[in-house]
């Protein structure tokens, strides 16, 4: 029977190698680049300020949550687990589509942060089904791009997505409780 890490490696090789095509080779490195999303971040913050009455509270919990999710993934978990990135693993055939870099792989901070932002905003700001789908698709594309370019295993992004969603839920509860006490 195949263990979870062996399955994770096999799934990584399928995404990183078997899905190779010129379109993904062009698109997915762009999709995982945090600089690509700066206009989206600015647009989201601007929308919140423009459209929401309690925008200060929304942004306070958003920024605190990003800090918590990034610190939890990048500092606490990665430095405790110390899983080597697939692109730094000897003996594993990896197509590197971006600079591999140092650091550890588990959990993906890109996935953690983007799922935090997407879920928190879906629960607090963007309540339509279509908006929620777009937010979650955005986080999913950023996450799967990490595997495609060779810097994370699928379990890294899946766990990062779960962690980001959990932190978003906690921040949503905190936000709701503060507003209930403040405006009740």
C-alpha positions in Angstrom: 0.0 0.0 0.0 1.3 3.4 -0.9 1.9 5.8 1.9 0.7 9.4 2.0 4.1 10.9 1.2 4.6 8.6 -1.7 1.2 9.5 -3.1 2.0 13.2 -2.6 5.2 12.7 -4.6 3.4 10.8 -7.3 0.7 13.5 -7.5 3.4 16.2 -7.6 5.1 14.5 -10.5 1.7 14.3 -12.4 1.1 18.1 -11.9 4.6 19.3 -12.4 5.5 17.0 -15.2 2.5 15.3 -16.9 0.5 18.5 -17.2 3.3 20.4 -18.9 2.2 22.5 -21.8 3.3 25.9 -23.2 0.2 27.7 -22.0 0.6 26.6 -18.3 4.3 27.2 -18.6 3.5 30.8 -19.4 0.5 31.4 -17.2 1.1 29.6 -13.9 4.4 31.2 -13.0 2.6 34.6 -13.4 -0.4 33.4 -11.3 1.8 32.4 -8.3 3.8 35.6 -8.3 2.6 37.8 -5.5 3.5 41.0 -7.5 0.9 40.0 -10.1 -1.8 40.4 -7.4 -0.9 43.8 -6.1 -3.6 45.5 -8.2 -6.1 43.0 -6.9 -5.1 43.6 -3.3 -5.4 47.4 -3.8 -8.7 46.9 -5.5 -10.1 44.8 -2.7 -9.0 47.3 0.0 -10.4 50.2 -2.1 -13.7 48.4 -2.6 -14.0 47.6 1.2 -13.3 51.3 2.1 -15.8 52.5 -0.6 -18.6 50.1 -0.1 -18.6 48.9 3.6 -19.6 51.0 6.6 -17.5 49.1 9.1 -14.4 49.0 6.8 -12.0 49.8 9.5 -12.9 46.7 11.5 -13.0 44.6 8.3 -9.5 45.7 7.3 -8.1 45.5 10.9 -9.1 41.8 11.1 -8.0 41.2 7.5 -4.5 42.6 8.1 -4.2 40.8 11.5 -5.3 37.6 9.9 -2.8 37.8 7.0 0.0 38.4 9.6 -1.2 35.5 11.7 -1.6 33.1 8.7 1.8 34.1 7.3 3.6 33.8 10.6 2.0 30.5 11.4 2.8 28.9 8.1 6.3 30.5 7.4 7.7 30.5 10.9 6.0 28.1 13.2 5.0 25.2 10.9 7.8 25.3 8.2 10.5 25.6 10.8 9.0 22.8 12.9 8.3 20.3 10.1 11.4 21.2 7.9 10.1 19.5 4.8 12.5 20.1 1.9 11.0 21.7 -1.2 10.6 19.2 -4.2 12.9 21.4 -6.3 15.6 20.9 -3.6 15.1 17.2 -3.2 17.8 15.0 -4.7 16.6 12.1 -6.8 13.2 13.7 -7.7 12.7 14.8 -11.3 11.4 18.3 -11.1 10.7 20.8 -13.8 11.7 24.1 -12.2 9.7 26.9 -13.8 10.7 29.6 -11.2 13.7 30.0 -9.0 13.5 27.4 -6.3 14.9 29.3 -3.4 15.6 28.1 0.0 13.4 27.5 3.0 11.0 24.7 3.6 7.9 23.5 1.8 5.3 22.5 4.4 2.9 24.4 4.5 2.6 26.6 1.5 2.4 30.2 2.7 1.0 31.3 -0.7 -1.9 28.8 -0.2 -2.3 29.7 3.5 -2.4 33.5 2.9 -4.6 33.4 -0.2 -7.1 31.0 1.3 -7.2 33.1 4.4 -7.9 36.3 2.3 -10.5 34.5 0.1 -12.4 32.8 2.9 -12.4 35.8 5.3 -13.6 38.2 2.5 -16.2 35.6 1.4 -17.6 35.5 4.9 -17.4 39.2 5.7 -17.6 41.2 2.5 -18.5 39.3 -0.7 -21.7 37.4 0.1 -22.9 36.4 -3.3 -22.3 32.9 -4.5 -20.5 34.1 -7.7 -18.1 36.3 -5.7 -17.3 33.5 -3.3 -16.6 31.2 -6.2 -14.3 33.7 -7.8 -12.4 34.2 -4.5 -11.9 30.5 -3.9 -11.0 29.9 -7.5 -8.3 32.6 -7.2 -6.9 31.0 -4.1 -7.0 27.5 -5.8 -5.2 28.7 -8.9 -2.5 30.4 -6.9 -2.1 27.2 -4.8 -1.9 24.7 -7.7 0.5 27.0 -9.5 2.9 26.4 -6.6 3.0 22.7 -7.4 3.1 23.2 -11.2 6.2 25.5 -10.9 8.0 22.9 -8.7 8.3 24.6 -5.3 5.6 22.8 -3.3 4.0 19.3 -3.0 0.2 19.0 -3.3 0.0 18.2 0.4 1.8 21.5 1.2 -0.8 23.5 -0.7 -3.8 21.5 0.6 -2.6 21.9 4.2 -1.9 25.5 3.6 -5.4 26.0 2.2 -6.9 24.3 5.2 -4.8 26.3 7.6 -5.8 29.6 5.9 -9.4 28.6 5.9 -9.3 27.8 9.6 -7.6 31.1 10.5 -10.1 32.9 8.3 -12.9 31.3 10.3 -11.3 32.3 13.6 -10.9 35.9 12.4 -14.5 35.9 11.1 -15.7 34.8 14.5 -13.6 37.5 16.2 -14.8 40.1 13.8 -18.5 39.1 14.4 -18.0 39.1 18.2 -16.4 42.5 18.3 -19.1 44.0 16.1 -21.9 42.4 18.2 -20.4 43.8 21.4 -19.6 47.1 19.9 -22.9 47.7 18.1 -25.4 45.6 20.0 
